[in-house]
Amino acid sequence: QVQLVESGGGLVQPGGSLRLSCAASGSIFSINAMAWYRQVPGKQRELVAKTTSGASTNYADSVKGRFTASRDGAKNTVYLQMTSLKPEDTAVYYCNLAGRVLTGTGWSQRDYWGKGTLVTVSS
């Protein structure tokens, strides 16, 4: 069983900063990628940032230059440093892990999601 626990969400004023964390635990053999997505009610979940095992990171155009994703491989943790926050960044932010994990039938490629953390940008 793999669990992802996000933390760091909250209320922040426009122009402010927040740092999200996502810690993965469980029987993980290897991680191909860890990513942050966000979702606003009534809209599709969208990719915010994705870090791969090769240490490359891709960002949504809307957050480039403002958000920075980083990963601590030893802790199976991914972070999202968000700066210059805008009201349109308000959303539930979800952590995603894609990797090789232990299942009931052995080691398999799986995708997991955290429960999400709410970020509200408002004055």
matplotlib code that plots the C-alpha trace (Angstrom):
import matplotlib.pyplot as plt

x = [0.0, 1.3, 0.2, 0.7, 0.2, 0.1, 0.6, 1.2, -2.0, -3.9, -5.0, -2.6, -2.9, -2.2, 1.5, 2.3, 4.0, 3.3, 5.3, 3.5, 4.9, 4.0, 5.5, 5.1, 5.3, 4.8, 6.4, 8.0, 10.7, 11.3, 9.6, 9.3, 7.8, 6.1, 3.9, 1.5, -1.9, -4.6, -8.4, -11.0, -14.7, -16.3, -13.0, -10.6, -7.6, -4.6, -0.9, 1.1, 4.6, 6.1, 9.5, 10.9, 13.5, 15.9, 15.6, 13.9, 10.9, 8.0, 5.7, 2.4, 2.8, 0.6, 3.1, 6.4, 8.7, 6.6, 6.4, 9.4, 9.1, 11.8, 12.2, 14.1, 14.7, 15.9, 12.6, 10.3, 9.0, 8.2, 7.8, 6.1, 7.3, 4.7, 5.5, 3.7, 0.5, -2.6, -6.3, -6.5, -4.0, -6.8, -7.5, -7.1, -3.6, -3.0, 0.2, 0.7, 3.2, 4.0, 6.3, 7.0, 5.3, 4.5, 1.0, -0.8, 0.7, 4.2, 6.0, 4.0, 3.8, 1.1, -0.2, -1.3, -3.0, -3.0, -6.2, -5.3, -4.6, -6.6, -4.8, -6.8, -5.4, -7.5, -7.3]
y = [0.0, 3.4, 6.6, 10.2, 12.9, 16.5, 19.5, 23.2, 24.5, 27.5, 31.1, 33.6, 37.1, 37.8, 38.1, 35.9, 32.5, 29.0, 25.8, 22.5, 19.1, 15.6, 12.6, 9.2, 6.1, 2.4, -0.4, 1.7, 0.1, 3.0, 6.3, 7.3, 10.7, 12.8, 15.6, 18.3, 18.8, 21.2, 21.3, 24.0, 22.9, 22.3, 22.1, 19.3, 18.5, 20.1, 19.5, 22.1, 20.6, 17.2, 15.9, 12.8, 10.3, 12.0, 15.1, 17.1, 19.2, 20.4, 23.3, 24.5, 27.8, 29.5, 28.9, 29.1, 31.5, 31.6, 27.9, 25.6, 21.9, 19.9, 16.4, 14.7, 11.2, 9.9, 10.9, 10.2, 13.7, 16.3, 20.0, 22.9, 26.4, 28.8, 32.5, 35.6, 33.8, 35.0, 34.5, 32.2, 29.8, 29.0, 25.3, 22.0, 20.8, 17.1, 15.1, 12.2, 9.4, 7.0, 4.2, 0.6, -0.6, -3.8, -5.0, -8.2, -9.8, -8.5, -5.4, -3.4, 0.0, 2.0, 5.6, 7.1, 10.3, 12.2, 13.5, 17.1, 20.3, 23.5, 26.7, 29.9, 33.1, 36.0, 39.4]
z = [0.0, -0.9, 0.7, -0.3, 2.3, 1.2, 3.5, 3.4, 1.9, 3.3, 2.8, 1.4, 0.0, -3.7, -4.2, -1.3, -1.1, 0.1, 0.1, -0.4, 0.6, -0.4, 1.3, -0.1, 2.1, 1.6, -0.5, -3.3, -5.4, -7.7, -8.6, -12.3, -11.6, -8.9, -9.9, -8.6, -10.2, -9.3, -9.7, -9.4, -9.0, -12.3, -14.2, -15.2, -13.0, -14.6, -14.4, -12.5, -12.3, -12.9, -11.8, -13.3, -12.2, -14.5, -12.4, -15.2, -14.3, -16.5, -15.6, -16.8, -18.7, -16.2, -13.3, -15.1, -13.3, -10.2, -9.0, -8.4, -7.8, -6.1, -4.9, -2.1, -3.3, 0.0, 1.7, -1.3, -0.9, -3.5, -2.8, -4.6, -3.8, -5.0, -5.2, -6.6, -6.0, -7.9, -7.2, -10.2, -8.4, -6.0, -6.2, -4.5, -5.2, -5.6, -5.4, -7.9, -7.9, -10.7, -10.0, -9.3, -6.1, -4.3, -5.0, -4.2, -7.3, -6.9, -8.1, -10.6, -12.2, -10.5, -10.2, -6.8, -5.8, -2.5, -1.0, -1.9, 0.0, -0.5, -1.6, -1.4, -2.8, -1.7, 0.0]

ax = plt.figure().add_subplot(projection="3d")
ax.plot(x, y, z, "-o")
ax.set_aspect("equal")
plt.show()
